[in-house]
Amino acid sequence: MTIEKHDLHHEFPEYKDEIHHLKMNDAHFARLFKEYHECDHEVHRIETGAENTSDDYLESLKKQRLHLKDQLFSIIKKAQTVA
């Protein structure tokens, strides 16, 4: 089984510049980005076997990661319409 990277730069490579700009200039985006990164890192560690946990916990982390990604993407899209 191949473990995919889910960091935002892999998820949205076409928004690389917008992501960087928002991380530097929007505190809310930066906080959500940090939460997303930490959540994704934990999911990756579990999926690669570095940490063991229940399937329910892993699924809850994946849902949290998806929710954060949706919020971040919404901010990215709004920033594009303003620019």
Contact map, one row per residue, 1 for C-alpha under 8 A:
11100000000000000000000000000000000000000000000000000000000000000000000000000000000
11110000000000000000000000000000000000000000000000000000000000000000000000000000000
11111000000000000000000000000000000000000001001100000000000000000000000000000000000
01111100000000000000000000000000000000000000000000000000000000000000000000000000000
00111110010000000000000000000000000000000001000000000000000000000000000000000000000
00011111011000000000000000000000000000010000000000000000000000000000000000000000000
00001111111000000000000000000000000110010000000000000000000000000000000000000000000
00000111111110000000000000000000000000000000000000000000000000000000100000000000000
00000011111110110000000000000000000000000000000000000000000000000000000000000000000
00001111111110000000000000000000000000000000000000000000000000000000000000000000000
00000111111110000000000000000000000000000000000000000000000000000000000000000000000
00000001111111110000000000000000000000000000000000000000000000000000000000000000000
00000001111111110000000000000000000000000000000000000000000000000000000000000000000
00000000000111110000000000000000000000000000000000000000000000000000000000000000000
00000000100111111110000000000000000000000000000000000000000000000000000000010000000
00000000100111111111000000000000000000000000000000000000000000000000000000000000000
00000000000000111111100000000000000000000000000000000000000000000000000000000000000
00000000000000111111110000000000000000000000000000000000000000000000000000010011000
00000000000000111111111000000000000000000000000000000000000000000000000000010000000
00000000000000011111111100000000000000000000000000000000000000000000000000000000000
00000000000000001111111110000000000000000000000000000000000000000000000000000000000
00000000000000000111111111001100000000000000000000000000000000000000000000010000000
00000000000000000011111111101100100000000000000000000000000000000000000000000000000
00000000000000000001111111100100000000000000000000000000000000000000000000000000000
00000000000000000000111111100000000000000000000000000000000000000000000000000000000
00000000000000000000011111111100000000000000000000000000000000000000000000000000000
00000000000000000000001111111110000000000000000000000000000000000000000000000000000
00000000000000000000000001111111000000000000000000000000000000000000000000000000000
00000000000000000000011001111111100000000000000000000000000000000000000100100000000
00000000000000000000011101111111110000000000000000000000000000000000000000000000000
00000000000000000000000000111111111000000000000000000000000000000000000000000000000
00000000000000000000000000011111111100000000000000000000000000000001000100000000000
00000000000000000000001000001111111110000000000000000000000000000001000100000000000
00000000000000000000000000000111111111000000000000000000000000000000000000000000000
00000000000000000000000000000011111111100000000000000000000000000001000000000000000
00000010000000000000000000000001111111110000000000000000000000001001100000000000000
00000010000000000000000000000000111111111000000000000000000000000000000000000000000
00000000000000000000000000000000011111111100000000000000000000000000000000000000000
00000000000000000000000000000000001111111110000000000000000010011000000000000000000
00000110000000000000000000000000000111111111000000000000000001001000000000000000000
00000000000000000000000000000000000011111111100000000000000000000000000000000000000
00000000000000000000000000000000000001111111110000000000000000000000000000000000000
00000000000000000000000000000000000000111111111000000000010011000000000000000000000
00101000000000000000000000000000000000011111111100000000000000000000000000000000000
00000000000000000000000000000000000000001111111111100000000000000000000000000000000
00000000000000000000000000000000000000000111111111111000010000000000000000000000000
00100000000000000000000000000000000000000011111111100000000000000000000000000000000
00100000000000000000000000000000000000000001111111100000000000000000000000000000000
00000000000000000000000000000000000000000000111111110000000000000000000000000000000
00000000000000000000000000000000000000000000111111110000000000000000000000000000000
00000000000000000000000000000000000000000000111111111000000000000000000000000000000
00000000000000000000000000000000000000000000010011111100000000000000000000000000000
00000000000000000000000000000000000000000000010000111110110000000000000000000000000
00000000000000000000000000000000000000000000000000011111110000000000000000000000000
00000000000000000000000000000000000000000000000000001111111000000000000000000000000
00000000000000000000000000000000000000000000000000000111111100000000000000000000000
00000000000000000000000000000000000000000000000000001111111110000000000000000000000
00000000000000000000000000000000000000000010010000001111111111000000000000000000000
00000000000000000000000000000000000000000000000000000011111111100000000000000000000
00000000000000000000000000000000000000000000000000000001111111110000000000000000000
00000000000000000000000000000000000000100010000000000000111111111000000000000000000
00000000000000000000000000000000000000010010000000000000011111111100000000000000000
00000000000000000000000000000000000000000000000000000000001111111110000000000000000
00000000000000000000000000000000000000100000000000000000000111111111000000000000000
00000000000000000000000000000000000100110000000000000000000011111111100000000000000
00000000000000000000000000000000000000000000000000000000000001111111110000000000000
00000000000000000000000000000000000000000000000000000000000000111111111000000000000
00000000000000000000000000000001101100000000000000000000000000011111111100000000000
00000001000000000000000000000000000100000000000000000000000000001111111110000000000
00000000000000000000000000000000000000000000000000000000000000000111111111000000000
00000000000000000000000000000000000000000000000000000000000000000011111111100000000
00000000000000000000000000001001100000000000000000000000000000000001111111110000000
00000000000000000000000000000000000000000000000000000000000000000000111111111000000
00000000000000000000000000000000000000000000000000000000000000000000011111111100000
00000000000000000000000000001000000000000000000000000000000000000000001111111110000
00000000000000100110010000000000000000000000000000000000000000000000000111111111000
00000000000000000000000000000000000000000000000000000000000000000000000011111111100
00000000000000000000000000000000000000000000000000000000000000000000000001111111110
00000000000000000100000000000000000000000000000000000000000000000000000000111111111
00000000000000000100000000000000000000000000000000000000000000000000000000011111111
00000000000000000000000000000000000000000000000000000000000000000000000000001111111
00000000000000000000000000000000000000000000000000000000000000000000000000000111111
00000000000000000000000000000000000000000000000000000000000000000000000000000011111
